[in-house]
Amino acid sequence: MPNMRAVQVTKANGPLELVERPLPQPAAGQVRVKVQACGVCHSDSVVKEGHWPGIAFPRVPGHEVGGVIDAVGPNVPEWRPGQRVGIGWHGGHCGHCESCRRGDFVLCQNGQIAGLSYDGGYADYMIAPFQALARIPEGLSPVEAAPLMCAGITTFNSLRNSGARAGDTVAVLGIGGLGHLGIQFAARMGFKTVAIARGKDKEPLAKQLGAHVYLDSQTENVSEALQKLGGAKAILATVTNSKAMSAAIGGLAVNGKFVIVGASPEPLEVNPLHMIVGRRSIQGWASGSSIDSEDTLGFSALSGVRPMSEAFPLERAAEAYDRMMSGDARFRVVLTTGN
């Protein structure tokens, strides 16, 4: 049986190791994907550090996958070898829990996550349930598509479900791995897009990405500045700093929604009166299902949204991971296999 390369973690806080493994075979309901590119996401740290409850080692991380179906197992409808597909955070659902019965697959009580529940895309090939697949349209390369399977769907799907309509003011808090995509999506969805970050030096990039207004949180009161603009119908919080989030909540317009996609362990400070009087709300948002990923890819191809990425070959996965964790990458890190 032929072998393939894979980068695995063998224990909590263990190193990323390049190894050879037998080529896996798809079982019923599964496909084998020839990985062409895989994003290195901050969420991969829960694999490497062993923080995910019940994770089994050794484990191959990776949930931002772009590739081509290579083989199809029994009982797989519609999908065929040769199709270009992506696999994201939503790596499969049970179909029978209450959330699934209500059609809310991303909140499946028995849901699977690529690279956590099963081996992910830090490899030449991977196995995935067909429910996790999203078609990659023409016009998107694997390196472009991979980050859209997590950072892309999270920002796109949260914005389109925020309640904001074309012409409304929408603010994006943070210009990083999530924020640089959120700004592009907001502008191309027809929102008056306000980018918020620390320092005047980020303004040119914000405008380049499509922001109409830039607010420097170091020199301006963000909430007051947003209210001078009439308030934001939605604020997309992509940062992981709860203090920065708390400082922006006051900028919501009447009936505005503060949407959190940046994970922070610290509590938010919220003025209850401000929320009550303006019927404002706060909502967390987790990515989406595979069809949401497909919508994200399609919109990106159509509108010109592209992630800014740094590419590394698979054999340099440990270096790529360190680059991502350092926070110095601009703005996503992607592994390529040469497939």
C-alpha positions as CSV (number, residue, x, y, z in Angstrom):
1,M,0.0,0.0,0.0
2,P,1.4,3.4,-0.9
3,N,2.4,5.9,1.8
4,M,1.7,9.6,2.2
5,R,3.2,12.4,4.2
6,A,1.4,13.8,7.3
7,V,2.3,16.2,10.1
8,Q,1.0,14.9,13.4
9,V,1.0,15.7,17.1
10,T,1.6,12.6,19.2
11,K,0.8,14.0,22.7
12,A,-0.4,17.2,24.3
13,N,2.2,20.0,23.9
14,G,4.2,17.7,21.6
15,P,6.0,18.9,18.5
16,L,4.5,18.8,15.0
17,E,6.3,15.8,13.4
18,L,6.4,15.0,9.7
19,V,5.9,11.3,9.3
20,E,4.9,8.7,6.6
21,R,1.6,6.9,6.9
22,P,-0.3,4.4,4.8
23,L,-2.7,6.0,2.3
24,P,-6.1,5.9,4.0
25,Q,-9.2,4.3,2.4
26,P,-12.6,5.9,2.5
27,A,-15.4,3.9,4.3
28,A,-19.1,4.2,3.6
29,G,-20.2,7.8,3.5
30,Q,-16.6,9.1,3.2
31,V,-14.4,10.5,0.5
32,R,-10.6,10.8,0.3
33,V,-9.3,14.2,-0.6
34,K,-6.0,15.0,-2.2
35,V,-5.0,18.0,-0.1
36,Q,-3.5,20.9,-2.1
37,A,-3.5,23.5,0.6
38,C,-4.4,23.7,4.3
39,G,-4.6,26.9,6.4
40,V,-2.9,27.0,9.7
41,C,-5.5,28.4,12.1
42,H,-5.1,29.6,15.7
43,S,-7.7,27.0,16.6
44,D,-5.1,24.4,15.7
45,S,-3.4,25.2,19.0
46,V,-6.2,23.3,20.9
47,V,-4.9,20.2,19.0
48,K,-1.2,20.8,19.6
49,E,-1.7,21.8,23.3
50,G,-4.2,19.0,23.9
51,H,-6.9,21.4,25.2
52,W,-9.8,19.9,23.2
53,P,-11.8,17.6,25.5
54,G,-11.5,13.9,24.5
55,I,-8.9,14.5,21.7
56,A,-7.1,11.3,20.7
57,F,-3.5,11.2,19.8
58,P,-1.7,11.0,17.5
59,R,-3.7,13.6,15.6
60,V,-3.1,15.4,12.3
61,P,-4.5,19.0,12.6
62,G,-6.0,21.1,9.9
63,H,-9.6,22.4,9.2
64,E,-9.0,24.9,6.4
65,V,-8.6,22.4,3.5
66,G,-8.6,23.0,-0.3
67,G,-8.1,20.0,-2.5
68,V,-9.6,17.5,-5.0
69,I,-11.7,14.3,-4.3
70,D,-9.4,11.4,-5.0
71,A,-11.6,8.4,-4.0
72,V,-15.2,7.9,-3.0
73,G,-16.5,5.3,-0.5
74,P,-19.8,3.5,-0.7
75,N,-23.1,5.3,-0.1
76,V,-21.8,8.7,-1.1
77,P,-24.4,10.6,-3.2
78,E,-23.4,13.1,-6.0
79,W,-19.7,13.6,-5.1
80,R,-17.2,12.2,-7.6
81,P,-13.4,12.0,-8.0
82,G,-11.9,15.0,-9.6
83,Q,-14.2,17.6,-8.0
84,R,-12.5,20.5,-6.3
85,V,-13.6,20.7,-2.6
86,G,-13.0,22.5,0.6
87,I,-13.4,21.2,4.2
88,G,-13.8,23.5,7.1
89,W,-14.4,23.6,10.9
90,H,-17.8,21.9,10.4
91,G,-16.6,18.4,9.7
92,G,-19.8,16.5,9.8
93,H,-23.0,16.1,11.8
94,C,-25.1,13.2,13.1
95,G,-28.4,14.1,11.5
96,H,-30.5,12.9,14.4
97,C,-29.9,15.2,17.5
98,E,-32.3,18.0,18.2
99,S,-30.1,20.7,16.5
100,C,-29.8,18.6,13.4
101,R,-33.6,17.8,13.3
102,R,-34.1,21.6,13.4
103,G,-31.6,22.0,10.5
104,D,-28.9,23.7,12.6
105,F,-26.1,21.4,11.7
106,V,-23.2,23.5,12.8
107,L,-24.5,23.2,16.4
108,C,-24.9,19.4,16.2
109,Q,-24.6,17.9,19.6
110,N,-22.5,15.1,18.1
111,G,-20.7,17.2,15.5
112,Q,-17.3,16.4,14.1
113,I,-14.5,18.9,13.5
114,A,-11.8,18.2,10.9
115,G,-8.4,18.0,12.5
116,L,-9.9,17.4,15.9
117,S,-12.5,14.6,15.7
118,Y,-10.5,13.0,12.9
119,D,-7.2,13.6,11.0
120,G,-7.2,16.9,9.1
121,G,-5.4,18.6,6.3
122,Y,-1.7,18.8,7.4
123,A,-1.2,15.9,5.1
124,D,-1.1,14.8,1.4
125,Y,-4.5,13.1,1.8
126,M,-7.3,13.1,4.3
127,I,-10.6,11.3,4.8
128,A,-13.8,13.2,5.4
129,P,-17.6,12.6,5.6
130,F,-19.3,13.8,2.4
131,Q,-21.5,16.1,4.6
132,A,-18.4,18.2,5.2
133,L,-17.6,19.0,1.6
134,A,-18.0,22.4,-0.1
135,R,-17.5,22.9,-3.8
136,I,-14.6,25.3,-4.8
137,P,-15.6,27.4,-7.8
138,E,-13.4,28.3,-10.7
139,G,-11.4,31.4,-10.1
140,L,-10.2,30.5,-6.6
141,S,-6.8,28.7,-6.2
142,P,-6.4,26.1,-3.4
143,V,-4.3,28.6,-1.4
144,E,-7.0,31.3,-1.7
145,A,-9.8,28.9,-0.9
146,A,-8.3,27.2,2.2
147,P,-8.5,30.2,4.6
148,L,-12.0,30.9,3.4
149,M,-13.1,27.6,4.9
150,C,-12.7,29.0,8.5
151,A,-11.8,32.7,8.7
152,G,-13.8,33.4,5.5
153,I,-17.0,31.6,6.4
154,T,-17.0,32.9,9.9
155,T,-16.9,36.5,8.9
156,F,-19.1,36.2,5.8
157,N,-21.8,34.1,7.4
158,S,-22.0,36.2,10.6
159,L,-22.3,39.4,8.5
160,R,-25.1,38.1,6.3
161,N,-27.0,37.0,9.4
162,S,-26.4,40.2,11.4
163,G,-29.6,41.9,10.3
164,A,-27.7,44.6,8.5
165,R,-28.9,45.6,5.0
166,A,-27.2,47.2,2.1
167,G,-26.5,50.9,2.9
168,D,-26.4,50.3,6.6
169,T,-23.3,51.2,8.7
170,V,-21.3,48.1,9.7
171,A,-18.1,48.3,11.8
172,V,-15.4,45.7,11.8
173,L,-13.3,45.6,15.0
174,G,-9.7,44.5,14.2
175,I,-7.7,44.1,11.1
176,G,-6.1,40.6,11.4
177,G,-6.7,37.1,10.1
178,L,-10.5,37.5,10.5
179,G,-10.8,41.3,10.3
180,H,-9.1,41.7,6.9
181,L,-11.7,39.4,5.4
182,G,-14.6,40.9,7.3
183,I,-13.8,44.4,5.9
184,Q,-13.7,43.0,2.4
185,F,-17.0,41.1,2.8
186,A,-18.7,44.1,4.5
187,A,-17.7,46.5,1.7
188,R,-18.8,44.1,-1.1
189,M,-22.1,43.4,0.6
190,G,-22.9,47.1,0.2
191,F,-22.5,48.2,3.8
192,K,-20.9,51.6,4.8
193,T,-17.9,49.9,6.2
194,V,-16.0,51.2,9.2
195,A,-12.7,49.6,10.1
196,I,-11.5,49.9,13.7
197,A,-7.9,49.1,14.8
198,R,-5.0,50.4,16.9
199,G,-2.8,53.1,15.3
200,K,-3.0,55.4,12.3
201,D,-0.5,53.2,10.4
202,K,-3.3,50.6,9.7
203,E,-5.5,53.2,7.9
204,P,-4.0,52.7,4.4
205,L,-4.5,48.9,4.5
206,A,-8.1,49.3,5.8
207,K,-9.0,51.6,2.9
208,Q,-7.3,49.3,0.5
209,L,-9.5,46.4,1.8
210,G,-12.6,48.5,1.2
211,A,-13.3,50.4,4.4
212,H,-15.0,53.8,3.9
213,V,-14.1,55.1,7.3
214,Y,-11.2,54.3,9.6
215,L,-11.2,54.7,13.4
216,D,-8.0,54.6,15.4
217,S,-8.9,53.2,18.8
218,Q,-5.7,54.6,20.3
219,T,-6.7,58.2,19.7
220,E,-10.5,58.1,19.4
221,N,-13.4,57.0,21.6
222,V,-14.8,54.3,19.3
223,S,-18.3,54.3,20.7
224,E,-18.7,58.1,20.4
225,A,-17.2,58.1,16.9
226,L,-19.6,55.5,15.7
227,Q,-22.5,57.4,17.2
228,K,-21.4,60.5,15.3
229,L,-21.8,58.4,12.2
230,G,-25.3,57.5,13.2
231,G,-24.4,54.3,15.0
232,A,-23.5,50.9,13.6
233,K,-26.3,48.5,12.6
234,A,-23.8,45.7,13.2
235,I,-20.3,45.5,14.8
236,L,-18.3,42.5,13.9
237,A,-15.8,41.9,16.7
238,T,-12.8,39.9,15.3
239,V,-10.3,40.8,18.0
240,T,-9.6,38.6,21.1
241,N,-9.4,41.5,23.5
242,S,-12.5,41.9,25.6
243,K,-11.6,45.4,26.7
244,A,-11.5,46.5,23.0
245,M,-14.9,44.9,22.5
246,S,-16.4,46.5,25.5
247,A,-15.2,49.9,24.3
248,A,-17.0,49.5,21.0
249,I,-20.4,48.2,22.2
250,G,-21.7,51.7,22.9
251,G,-21.4,52.5,19.1
252,L,-24.4,50.3,18.2
253,A,-27.3,52.0,16.5
254,V,-30.9,51.4,17.7
255,N,-31.7,47.7,17.0
256,G,-28.0,47.2,16.4
257,K,-26.2,43.8,16.9
258,F,-22.7,43.2,18.3
259,V,-21.5,40.0,16.7
260,I,-18.6,38.2,18.4
261,V,-16.3,35.9,16.3
262,G,-13.0,36.6,18.2
263,A,-12.6,34.2,21.1
264,S,-11.6,35.8,24.4
265,P,-11.7,34.2,27.9
266,E,-12.3,37.5,29.6
267,P,-15.8,38.9,30.4
268,L,-17.3,41.9,28.6
269,E,-18.4,45.1,30.3
270,V,-21.9,46.1,29.1
271,N,-24.2,48.9,30.0
272,P,-27.6,47.3,30.5
273,L,-29.4,50.6,30.1
274,H,-27.8,51.2,26.7
275,M,-28.9,47.7,25.6
276,I,-32.5,48.1,26.8
277,V,-33.2,51.6,25.6
278,G,-32.0,50.9,22.0
279,R,-33.1,47.3,21.9
280,R,-29.6,46.4,21.1
281,S,-28.1,42.8,21.3
282,I,-25.0,40.8,21.6
283,Q,-24.5,37.5,19.7
284,G,-21.8,35.0,19.4
285,W,-21.3,33.3,16.0
286,A,-19.6,30.0,15.0
287,S,-18.7,29.5,11.3
288,G,-21.4,27.6,9.5
289,S,-22.2,24.3,7.7
290,S,-20.7,23.1,4.5
291,I,-23.3,24.8,2.3
292,D,-22.4,28.1,4.1
293,S,-18.8,27.5,3.2
294,E,-19.8,26.9,-0.4
295,D,-21.8,30.2,-0.4
296,T,-18.7,31.9,1.1
297,L,-16.4,30.5,-1.7
298,G,-18.9,31.5,-4.4
299,F,-19.3,35.1,-3.1
300,S,-15.6,35.5,-2.8
301,A,-15.0,34.3,-6.4
302,L,-17.7,36.6,-7.6
303,S,-16.8,39.7,-5.7
304,G,-13.0,39.5,-5.6
305,V,-12.6,38.9,-1.8
306,R,-9.3,37.2,-1.3
307,P,-7.3,36.3,1.9
308,M,-3.8,37.7,2.3
309,S,-1.7,34.7,3.1
310,E,1.9,33.4,3.5
311,A,2.5,30.0,2.1
312,F,4.8,27.3,3.4
313,P,5.5,23.8,2.1
314,L,4.1,20.9,4.2
315,E,7.5,19.9,5.5
316,R,7.9,23.3,7.1
317,A,4.6,22.9,9.1
318,A,6.3,23.5,12.5
319,E,7.8,26.8,11.2
320,A,4.4,27.8,9.7
321,Y,2.6,27.1,13.0
322,D,5.1,29.2,14.9
323,R,4.7,32.0,12.4
324,M,1.0,31.9,12.9
325,M,1.2,31.8,16.7
326,S,3.6,34.7,16.7
327,G,0.9,37.1,15.4
328,D,3.4,38.5,12.8
329,A,1.8,36.7,9.8
330,R,-0.1,38.9,7.3
331,F,-2.6,37.6,7.7
332,R,-3.2,33.9,7.2
333,V,-0.6,31.0,7.0
334,V,-1.2,28.2,4.5
335,L,0.6,24.9,3.9
336,T,1.0,23.6,0.4
337,T,1.6,19.9,-0.6
338,G,2.5,20.2,-4.2
339,N,-0.4,17.8,-5.2
